[in-house]
């Protein structure tokens, strides 16, 4: 049990150190400059976010559609995955090099890293 706790602690420390390199995107203008003319990708996922607030693309062959807005320092989106409505969520946005990290629930939930292409 002690080895499991130690391993978990090392993973948490490595994750915290990894996250330290990310910079917060805190404005709509900064976010638009980041995404304009580029796609957000991850294995099986390709998304286009327009500067006007539209979301389109696909995830594992299923269409992804929605809208986004910038509100109170967060990227707030309403999203559909095929016919499934994923609903609204406001997310903290961070960036490091060509990686954009979206942290759900205003930075308190799980995160997803996507690459700018």
N, C-alpha and C positions, 0 to 999 in steps of 0.2 A: 504494500500500500504506500509505503514511503517513496518508492521509486516512481509510482504513478503520480504522486503529488509533486515530486521534484520535476518530472518530465512536464507536467502541466504548467508548473511555474516557469520553466524555461521557455515553453511555447508562448505563454502570456508575455513574458519579458521581450521575446523576439518580436512578437506582434506589436507591442507598444513601441519598440525601437523602430520597426518598419513604418509605422504610422506617423512617427515624428517628422519624417521628411516631407509629408504632405502639407500644402499650404491651403488655407481656407479661401474659397471663392465667396466673397461677401456682397457682390453687387450683380445686378442684372446685366449691366454693360460688360463687366468682366466675364460673366458666363457666356454671353453672346459672342464676344471676341474669341473665346476659347473654342466654341463649337461651330462657328460660322464656316460653312463650306467643307465641313468634315463629318465623318460618320463615327458613331460610337460602336465599337465591336467587342465581342467576347466570343468564345467558342460557341457556335450555333446561333449567335445573336448579332444582328446588324440594325442599328437605329439611326434615323435622321431626325434631328430636332431643328426646326426652323426658328429663325430669329423672331418670327411673328407668333410663336407659341404652339405650333403643331408638332405632333409626334407621329412618326410612321416607321415602318420597318417590319422585321420578322424575327421570330425566335423559334428555332428548330422547325422551320417551315410553316409556322402559324403566324398570321398577320398580327402585328402590334400597332394599335392606333391610340391616339389620345391628344390631350392638350396640356400645356404647361404654362405656368406664370411664376414670376418672382415675387415673393411675399415675405416681408419681415426678415430678410437675409437668407431665405430658404428657397430651393427649387421645389415648387408645388406642382404635382402632376395628377391628372385623372387619366387612367390607363385601362385599355382593354387588350386582352390576350385572346385573340379569336373572338368567341362569343362571351367569354368570361370577363365580367367587369371587375377589375382589381381595385376600383375606387380611388379616392384621393389619398395622397400622402405628401407631406412636406419633408424634404430631405436636405441635410447639410451636404454641400458640395466641396470636395477637396481635390487638389491636383498635384501631381508630381510628374514632371517630364510629360509624357504622352498618356499618362494614366489618370482617369477621372474616377474618383471614388464618391459614390452616392451612399449616404448613411441615412437610413429611414428614420422615421419618427423624430424629426428635428435633431438628428445626430445622436439619438439614444438607442437606435435599433441596429439590426444587422446591416452590413454594407455590401455593396457590389462594386467591383472595379471593372471599368470598361476602358478600352484603348481608343485613342483618337487616331483616325486614319484619314 
